[in-house]
Structure formats: structure tokens, C-alpha cells
Amino acid sequence: MDLTQLTIREAHEGLKQKTFSSVELTRAFLERIDALDSKIRAYLTVVPELALQQAEAADRAILEGRIGPLTGIPLSIKDLICTQGIRTSCASKILEHFVPPYNATVIEKLHGAHAVILGKVNMDEFAMGSSTEHSAFQVTRNPWNLSCIPGGSSGGSAAAVAADLCLGSLGSDTGGSIRQPASHCGVVGLKPTYGRVSRYGLVAFASSLDQIGPLAKSVWDTAALLSVIAGHDPKDSTSAPEPVPDYIGNLDRDIKGLRIGIVREYGAEKGMDPDVAASVGAAVETLTALGAVIVDVSLPHTAYAVQSYYVIAPAEACSNLARYDGVKYGFRADGADSLMDMYRTTRSQGFGKEVQRRILLGTFALSSGYYDAYYRKASQVRTLIRNDFIEAFRRCDLLVGPVAPTPAFPIGAHIGDPLTMYLNDIFTISANLAGIPGMSVPCGFSKEGLPIGLQLLGPHFSEPILLQVANRFEKETGFHRIKPKME
Amino acid sequence: MSLTSETVLHVAQLARLELGDGDISTFARQMADILDYVDQLNRLDTTGIEPTFHVLPITNVFRDDTPASHLEREQALANAPDRDEGCFLVPIVVG
């Protein structure tokens, strides 16, 4: 039996029945990473010794009869979530050698659940990108076609899950960075409600939009990961006090009578790939056959979401990234003869071009004379986008539609054209602006054999409904069981 | 809109970035493209609309002022690019 082909749920059963140990499971993944990751290039750092120590601890817990859904389960972590003693680079030269002195709250929670951390995975530098090409270190390949991008910014997480280089992963989503790579790599990805998961120890990109979430091979696995990482955290004053529901226990409920909204404006979007439109259309038919009621809804300000986002996110980013000054941690440029000179040379040599572009944009939007025209205006439009969702959710329980307008594109296709790259996020970005949860679940393939994801969006804290519908859809269709051929 | 090199250089100065000559023209062009696109927001009348800066109804969060664990000096300095006598070291500030 090849243990790396299991889901978290199957591995959990095997560990519980003592068919294999966490050490055996972890070794299988370390060997597969050794054999295969030179092709995929998902991992920036692998920690075999630490992983095996954690696996041994998990095996002891299991022997004592203490086993939860993540006990002994090998995972990967996007390299912008702080891991004490393990390098956390944000795929940036400016943090290339940064070793955090503390753990993010989600990492503490994974440790508490006796999960196993295999290593840290690639991303667009500081999560700014939709292709993982903006990593300062390496380009991650899509396991379904090695000449295509895996999506981004959590491209390392999605590729590692799709290539069976881990059983699940934690990523982050600021404008689609979990859902879009999940869609492009044919895995399940969930961006929780803003505040559902603590951001303490998540390196900040845009603080009012960022959210940590899981990527995994199935909906059950995704629910298991969310169950462990969700909840209020006194260390994050923006984390929500709402109690955490039983995500797993809710999965098998029937979806008969649930009202599913189809967004009129999404259908009118130019540049939609016909294979994506066909797969999403077929998914809607499947959900109808399962008893869901389809409702036509409108999000009138859809056409302004990307514009609003590309003011707000860079504005927040330029403030957050002001801390990288070469003083307390991270890269410092040599040869500066004054403090000001050191700031400038450090930041110019340490940040990649996309990050510099967004810092410049954000600084411009916040600068004297432009604040009202850009930042304030974009924040007002954000209110309109939020109100659109509130209005839509009066008429339906959730929305379904595409995740991205096209399947994964070839490496290098949009690298010189930032605006075209930004338009990739057109269906995902509004969820971050409104703070609502969103999910991608595999719903088909393009003619070229690239995976396509179905997006589910719901009101604040509606993760149980999203997971329930995704689970029913997954059971009915089984797309998640189709694997990339990588030999 | 078009963005002059002077504007890009001014913004770069505010952001503490040092741009090469080639970068200035590329950034000016790319930023102008993006800002042209962003300017579509002006098609919407937002008079009287409150801006959204934060999506959840959470305001000032307080906690008791009780001592808790903190980083030891050595941990805090462990990632420092340069240090001396338990302090972060930077280039000379006042000549």
C-alpha cells in the first residue's frame, strides 16, 4: 500500500486501527518528497528530523488511546505562517534566513492535535500573486501539467496536496490565494470567514483581508483541518468570539431544499473559458438533481471588486511591509553609509518587483492629495460590495460559480503584465472584501486535462453549509479521486 | 492617466525604495495602467456611503493588564543583522 495516496480520513482510520504508524506514514511522505519534489518544487524547507520526532510523539499518543482526526497526519505549511525554529521566508529575499522565535496560533493548535509538519511550501512573495511565479526562490509546477502554473499565492500548498507530497496544507487567502490554486490543482480549498481563524503569527499582507485556511484532498479532510485551527484567539484582536461548530458532524446532512444562488453578473464576464463555463454549468445541474433549489441573484457591483481590491490591498500592504527595514531581523544590504540609505538599499534589494510595485501603488493611494480619491473611494465601494452579498443572502443560502475564469495558464504567460494577472482574481476577490467564507471543490477538467474548481460562497460563519454542499457534490461526482499522472 | 517619473520617484522616496532608471519607467507605465483601471471606480456615485475598513462588528478589544511570557533578549536579538552589547546595531544616525 502506498500510504501517500491516502486521504486524511483514510490515514486517520489506518492509524486508529494501528495498520501503520505515524512514523511509517511520515517516512513515506519524506521519501516521496525526496523522489518527486525536484519536479514539482513545492517545498522551500523540509524538516525530516522534526517531522519524525512529531510522528513518534503522535504514535505515543495513539498508543495511549488519544487520537483526533489530525493526530499523526503529515502536513505542509505555507511559508508565511511562523514556525518556531523553522525558517519562515515568505518566499522573499528579505526574510530568506528568518527563523521565527515563536509559533503562529494555528501551528500551536496543530501541535496540540499532534499533527506532523513536514516542511514549508512555496508561494508568491508575501502572498502577492496568482501564479507562485513571484517567489524569490523557485517556480512551483502544476502536477497536472509541469509547464503550467499551480496558481497562487498558495501554489506550493495546492501543488503539494495534488502531488501527494503531504496529506493537507495550510495556506492563506487575501484575494483568492487558497481557492484559485486549489481550483488549478484539483484539490479542495477553503477560505474561512474573516476572523474565524487566528491570524497571530501569519505574516501580514493586507490585514483586513488576510485569512488562513486549509487545502486538502477531500471535503472531510478540509473540515478536519478547519476544526482544529478555527476559534477565538486572545492574541488576535480581530478573531471572532463565535463558537466553533462541529464541521465534520454536519457533513452528511441532506442538501434538499437549500437555495443556491447563481450570480447573473458572473455569467456575463468576458474572458470566461468555455470549459470552465461548461463544468460549472454541469455542477449546477448536479446540485439541482440533488434537490437544491436554484435562485437567480444579482451582485450589481461585481465589476468593481478588482479595482477596489487593488487600492485597499496595496494600501494595507505598504503599511505592513514598512517594518522590513533591515534593523531587527531579515536581510540588510551592505555598504550603506547612513540609516536612511540602509533602509532604501535593503528594501530595494530585498523585495522583488511585484512587491515593490504594490508598495508603490499603496503608498501612492495613501499619499497626500490622493487618499480621498483612491483609498476612501475604494473603501466606500467595498461597502457596496458587502451590501450586495447581504442582499443576495436574503434570497439564497449560498452562491455557486467559477473560481477563476480559466484553467491554469502556462508559466510565463502573464508575468510581464500585472493587470492581466490581477484579473485572474475577479471571482474570488469580493469574498475577501466582504469577509465571507469561500471554497473551491473540484468540478471537472478542461479539454487539455487541467482541473477546474467550483466556488461556493456563503454568509459570514456559514462554513458548515459550504462544507455540507461541497461534501454532497464530491460524493456524487468523485472528481477528487482523479489523480495527476506524474511519472 | 499618465504618471511622471517625478511622481514615481516621490512615492518611492516615501516608501523608502531606491529605483534604478529602468525600473522608474516600467513602474510608471504599469502603475498608470493599473490606476486607469482603478479609475473606473469613479463611475459609481458613493456620496453618503460609509467606507468599510473592517468587516466584523468587533471594536476596541480590551484585556486585563496582567504579566505574561515575553521573548528573552537573546531570542529577540537572534535574527538581528547586526548587534552589539545586547542592542540592535544600525549605521550612524547623527553625524
Boltz contact constraints between the chains, C-beta under 6 A:
constraints:
  - contact:
      token1: [A, 98]
      token2: [B, 79]
      max_distance: 6.0
  - contact:
      token1: [A, 101]
      token2: [B, 71]
      max_distance: 6.0
  - contact:
      token1: [A, 101]
      token2: [B, 75]
      max_distance: 6.0
  - contact:
      token1: [A, 194]
      token2: [B, 55]
      max_distance: 6.0
  - contact:
      token1: [A, 195]
      token2: [B, 56]
      max_distance: 6.0
  - contact:
      token1: [A, 208]
      token2: [B, 54]
      max_distance: 6.0
  - contact:
      token1: [A, 237]
      token2: [B, 61]
      max_distance: 6.0
  - contact:
      token1: [A, 307]
      token2: [B, 38]
      max_distance: 6.0
  - contact:
      token1: [A, 307]
      token2: [B, 40]
      max_distance: 6.0
  - contact:
      token1: [A, 307]
      token2: [B, 41]
      max_distance: 6.0
  - contact:
      token1: [A, 311]
      token2: [B, 38]
      max_distance: 6.0
  - contact:
      token1: [A, 326]
      token2: [B, 81]
      max_distance: 6.0
  - contact:
      token1: [A, 327]
      token2: [B, 88]
      max_distance: 6.0
  - contact:
      token1: [A, 327]
      token2: [B, 90]
      max_distance: 6.0
  - contact:
      token1: [A, 328]
      token2: [B, 88]
      max_distance: 6.0
  - contact:
      token1: [A, 329]
      token2: [B, 79]
      max_distance: 6.0
  - contact:
      token1: [A, 332]
      token2: [B, 81]
      max_distance: 6.0
  - contact:
      token1: [A, 336]
      token2: [B, 91]
      max_distance: 6.0
  - contact:
      token1: [A, 338]
      token2: [B, 91]
      max_distance: 6.0
  - contact:
      token1: [A, 339]
      token2: [B, 90]
      max_distance: 6.0
  - contact:
      token1: [A, 339]
      token2: [B, 91]
      max_distance: 6.0
  - contact:
      token1: [A, 339]
      token2: [B, 93]
      max_distance: 6.0
  - contact:
      token1: [A, 342]
      token2: [B, 91]
      max_distance: 6.0
  - contact:
      token1: [A, 343]
      token2: [B, 16]
      max_distance: 6.0
  - contact:
      token1: [A, 344]
      token2: [B, 16]
      max_distance: 6.0
  - contact:
      token1: [A, 344]
      token2: [B, 18]
      max_distance: 6.0
  - contact:
      token1: [A, 347]
      token2: [B, 16]
      max_distance: 6.0
  - contact:
      token1: [A, 347]
      token2: [B, 17]
      max_distance: 6.0
  - contact:
      token1: [A, 348]
      token2: [B, 17]
      max_distance: 6.0
  - contact:
      token1: [A, 348]
      token2: [B, 18]
      max_distance: 6.0
  - contact:
      token1: [A, 356]
      token2: [B, 17]
      max_distance: 6.0
  - contact:
      token1: [A, 359]
      token2: [B, 15]
      max_distance: 6.0
  - contact:
      token1: [A, 360]
      token2: [B, 11]
      max_distance: 6.0
  - contact:
      token1: [A, 360]
      token2: [B, 27]
      max_distance: 6.0
  - contact:
      token1: [A, 361]
      token2: [B, 31]
      max_distance: 6.0
  - contact:
      token1: [A, 363]
      token2: [B, 11]
      max_distance: 6.0
  - contact:
      token1: [A, 363]
      token2: [B, 14]
      max_distance: 6.0
  - contact:
      token1: [A, 363]
      token2: [B, 15]
      max_distance: 6.0
  - contact:
      token1: [A, 364]
      token2: [B, 11]
      max_distance: 6.0
  - contact:
      token1: [A, 376]
      token2: [B, 51]
      max_distance: 6.0
  - contact:
      token1: [A, 377]
      token2: [B, 41]
      max_distance: 6.0
  - contact:
      token1: [A, 379]
      token2: [B, 51]
      max_distance: 6.0
  - contact:
      token1: [A, 379]
      token2: [B, 52]
      max_distance: 6.0
  - contact:
      token1: [A, 380]
      token2: [B, 46]
      max_distance: 6.0
  - contact:
      token1: [A, 380]
      token2: [B, 49]
      max_distance: 6.0
  - contact:
      token1: [A, 380]
      token2: [B, 51]
      max_distance: 6.0
  - contact:
      token1: [A, 381]
      token2: [B, 41]
      max_distance: 6.0
  - contact:
      token1: [A, 382]
      token2: [B, 52]
      max_distance: 6.0
  - contact:
      token1: [A, 383]
      token2: [B, 49]
      max_distance: 6.0
  - contact:
      token1: [A, 383]
      token2: [B, 50]
      max_distance: 6.0
  - contact:
      token1: [A, 383]
      token2: [B, 52]
      max_distance: 6.0
  - contact:
      token1: [A, 386]
      token2: [B, 52]
      max_distance: 6.0
  - contact:
      token1: [A, 418]
      token2: [B, 30]
      max_distance: 6.0
  - contact:
      token1: [A, 419]
      token2: [B, 33]
      max_distance: 6.0
  - contact:
      token1: [A, 419]
      token2: [B, 34]
      max_distance: 6.0
  - contact:
      token1: [A, 435]
      token2: [B, 55]
      max_distance: 6.0
